Amino acid sequence: MTNTNYPSASVTTPSEPEKKNNNKNIIIGILAACLLGSWGYLLWDKNKSNETIEQQQVQIASLDSAKTDIHREFDNALARLDSVTGANNNLEGQLTDRQKEIDAKKAEIRKILNDKNATQSQLNKARTMIADLNAKISTMEAEITRLTGENQELTASNTTLKQEKSDLETNLATSKSEKESLEKTVDVASTFTASNIQIVPINERKSGKETTTTTAKKVDKLVVSFDVENRIAKSGPADMYLIVTGPDGKIISEGGNILNTRIDGDKNFTAKIPVNYEQGTRKSVQFPITQKDFITGNYKIEIYHNGFKIGEGVRSLKKGGLFG
């Protein structure tokens, strides 16, 4: 066997303490890594939560902004509706059925806007309903404009008709007044005139023979005769009235016979004489006045027609002589 001077190689193994230190370091490294990992996860999770919160805040802000815009649109629509409703009321409710439908939509929109938890879908529905509401309001405005125009035309026509009626009534009143005036003129003008008035005292003898006399105690009747005529009076019956006043100032009358005169007031009359007149002619009238006794003095005869005195005459009766 050969011997060398080089030292022989020998393998050394770590001691037990060194092994423990190495394991400890490994564990510490692993724990450090885990700790760092958990911190990183926590940091990532926090960032993620913040991002989610920010997104939610953005969504909430967006919903609030949308709700505010929708609320503004709704208020504007209500303002238009109030204006239209006022006009509608002036037109006496001609759009009542349409108003009921709009009121229902208003209630549903208001319900959504008052909901604090309203979703975007609900807000979109509210916006659609507001658009529909505005469309209906526009239709109502057009209808109100049309009805207002028609109402103005009717008002103008009514004003014209009232004026025409007033003018017609004025014309009728004028015509009536003119007619009444003309009728009055014709009425007055149609009054007869009396002429050739005669009053003859008659004595009726037992033989039936009639003779004239001026002696009061012999007079049995006064025969009044006269002629009447009028150029415009129509043919037909006409009444003449006689008023005979005796010397004592009393009217010879059966009593209760009243004549309404146009100038002299109401007067008792002695007799009414019907005359059948023919237009354009002269008619002779004769009528006897009788009573039990005639006295001395003047007998006044007045003839009336149409309420006017048309003639008068006087007959004097004298006292009889010694043998009269």
Order of alpha helices (4+ residues) and beta strands (2+ residues): alpha-alpha-alpha-beta-beta-beta-beta-beta-beta-beta-beta-beta-beta
